[in-house]
Amino acid sequence: MSIYQTQKSTKPKPEDVARVFLDSEKASAFLRLVEYLRVNKIGIPWVSGNSWGLNVKGKRIGFIKIADGNWLFRQQLRHMNFYKDMNDNDMMAFVNSYIRAKTCASGYCNENPDVPKTDFHAPDICTCWPLRIYNPCDNALEQTQRLVTHCKDIIITGI
């Protein structure tokens, strides 16, 4: 039985698998984000192999995933609406610095840290997972937490 088949039946928490798939530095940053999510009452249900959804009031705001020795915070194209009217220029610049270009081949999203970056408004934006922040630590981790809070606030206030 593969690890993913086992996970399907056990639906592990991210804390339960981080140290198995990540080195100590990456696991530490990943677990800091998980702790932040829990403290801020953001649900983190298992959705697929080494992938968890981030939910607020039953609405999905993004995902965290562990893959190939890396971890990432990612959002689907529909989640980009969270940033449509954002007035925080620093945060918008941060979002822009992690938008990925479309590199899908044969219906399969080329998901790795080396996928080229593009601009939020570029015509070649990835339509699968346009926002992907790989292995954030220090400032990038803090900014990622701010993004999560921004998305949560939009859902809670209904803006």
C-alpha positions as CSV (number, residue, x, y, z in Angstrom):
1,M,0.0,0.0,0.0
2,S,1.4,3.4,-1.0
3,I,1.8,6.3,1.4
4,Y,-1.0,8.1,-0.5
5,Q,-3.4,5.1,-0.2
6,T,-2.6,5.0,3.5
7,Q,-3.3,8.7,3.8
8,K,-6.6,8.3,2.1
9,S,-7.8,6.1,4.9
10,T,-6.0,7.9,7.8
11,K,-6.3,11.6,6.5
12,P,-3.3,12.7,8.5
13,K,-2.8,16.1,9.9
14,P,0.1,18.1,8.4
15,E,2.0,17.9,11.6
16,D,2.0,14.1,11.4
17,V,3.8,14.0,8.1
18,A,6.0,17.1,7.9
19,R,9.2,15.6,9.4
20,V,8.8,12.4,7.2
21,F,8.9,14.3,3.9
22,L,10.8,17.5,4.7
23,D,14.3,18.3,6.0
24,S,14.4,20.0,9.4
25,E,14.6,23.6,8.1
26,K,11.7,23.2,5.8
27,A,9.7,21.2,8.3
28,S,10.2,24.0,10.9
29,A,8.9,26.7,8.6
30,F,6.0,24.5,7.5
31,L,5.0,23.7,11.1
32,R,5.2,27.4,12.0
33,L,2.6,28.1,9.2
34,V,0.4,25.2,10.4
35,E,0.6,26.6,14.0
36,Y,-0.4,30.0,12.7
37,L,-3.4,28.5,10.8
38,R,-4.5,26.7,13.9
39,V,-4.2,29.7,16.2
40,N,-6.2,31.7,13.7
41,K,-8.9,29.1,13.6
42,I,-8.4,28.2,9.9
43,G,-9.4,24.6,9.2
44,I,-6.8,22.3,7.6
45,P,-8.6,19.2,6.4
46,W,-6.6,16.6,4.4
47,V,-7.7,16.7,0.7
48,S,-5.2,14.4,-1.1
49,G,-1.8,12.9,-0.8
50,N,0.3,15.4,1.4
51,S,-2.2,18.2,0.6
52,W,-4.5,20.1,2.9
53,G,-7.2,22.6,2.2
54,L,-7.4,25.9,4.2
55,N,-11.0,26.6,5.1
56,V,-12.7,29.6,6.8
57,K,-16.4,29.4,7.5
58,G,-16.7,26.4,5.1
59,K,-15.0,28.3,2.2
60,R,-11.7,27.3,0.8
61,I,-9.0,30.0,0.7
62,G,-6.0,28.0,-0.4
63,F,-3.9,24.9,0.1
64,I,-0.7,23.7,1.6
65,K,1.1,20.8,0.1
66,I,4.3,18.8,0.6
67,A,5.9,17.4,-2.6
68,D,9.3,16.3,-3.7
69,G,11.1,17.5,-0.5
70,N,9.4,20.9,-0.8
71,W,6.3,22.5,0.7
72,L,4.2,25.2,-0.7
73,F,1.2,27.5,-0.1
74,R,-0.8,27.6,-3.3
75,Q,-4.1,29.0,-4.6
76,Q,-6.2,28.2,-7.5
77,L,-7.2,30.8,-10.1
78,R,-10.6,31.4,-8.4
79,H,-8.7,32.4,-5.2
80,M,-7.1,35.3,-7.1
81,N,-10.3,37.2,-6.5
82,F,-9.1,37.8,-3.0
83,Y,-6.5,40.2,-4.4
84,K,-8.6,41.9,-7.0
85,D,-9.3,45.1,-5.0
86,M,-6.4,44.9,-2.6
87,N,-5.0,48.3,-1.6
88,D,-1.8,47.1,0.1
89,N,0.9,47.7,-2.5
90,D,3.5,45.7,-0.6
91,M,1.3,42.7,-0.3
92,M,0.3,43.0,-3.9
93,A,3.9,43.1,-4.9
94,F,4.5,40.0,-2.8
95,V,1.6,38.2,-4.6
96,N,3.0,39.3,-8.0
97,S,6.4,37.9,-7.1
98,Y,5.0,34.4,-6.8
99,I,2.5,34.2,-9.7
100,R,3.5,31.3,-12.0
101,A,3.4,31.2,-15.8
102,K,1.4,28.6,-17.6
103,T,3.6,25.6,-18.4
104,C,1.0,22.9,-18.5
105,A,1.7,20.0,-20.9
106,S,-1.0,17.5,-21.9
107,G,-3.4,18.6,-19.2
108,Y,-0.8,18.2,-16.4
109,C,0.3,21.2,-14.4
110,N,4.1,21.4,-14.2
111,E,4.3,22.0,-10.5
112,N,7.7,22.6,-9.1
113,P,9.7,25.5,-7.7
114,D,11.4,26.1,-11.1
115,V,8.2,27.1,-13.0
116,P,8.9,30.6,-14.3
117,K,7.2,33.5,-12.6
118,T,5.0,36.1,-14.4
119,D,2.8,39.0,-13.5
120,F,-0.6,38.8,-11.9
121,H,-2.2,40.4,-15.0
122,A,0.0,38.6,-17.6
123,P,-1.9,36.7,-20.3
124,D,0.3,33.6,-19.7
125,I,-0.7,33.1,-16.0
126,C,-1.1,29.5,-14.9
127,T,-4.8,28.6,-14.8
128,C,-4.2,25.6,-12.4
129,W,-2.2,27.0,-9.5
130,P,-1.2,30.6,-10.4
131,L,0.0,31.5,-6.9
132,R,2.6,29.1,-5.5
133,I,5.0,30.0,-2.7
134,Y,7.6,27.3,-2.3
135,N,9.4,26.8,1.0
136,P,8.8,30.3,2.5
137,C,10.8,31.2,5.5
138,D,11.4,34.3,7.5
139,N,10.0,37.3,5.6
140,A,8.2,35.2,2.9
141,L,6.6,33.1,5.6
142,E,5.4,36.3,7.4
143,Q,4.0,37.6,4.1
144,T,2.3,34.3,3.4
145,Q,0.6,34.5,6.8
146,R,-0.5,38.0,6.0
147,L,-2.0,36.7,2.7
148,V,-3.9,34.0,4.6
149,T,-5.2,36.6,7.1
150,H,-6.3,38.9,4.2
151,C,-8.2,36.0,2.6
152,K,-9.8,35.1,5.9
153,D,-10.8,38.7,6.6
154,I,-12.5,38.9,3.2
155,I,-14.6,35.8,3.9
156,I,-15.5,36.9,7.5
157,T,-16.5,40.5,6.5
158,G,-18.2,39.4,3.3
159,I,-16.4,42.1,1.3
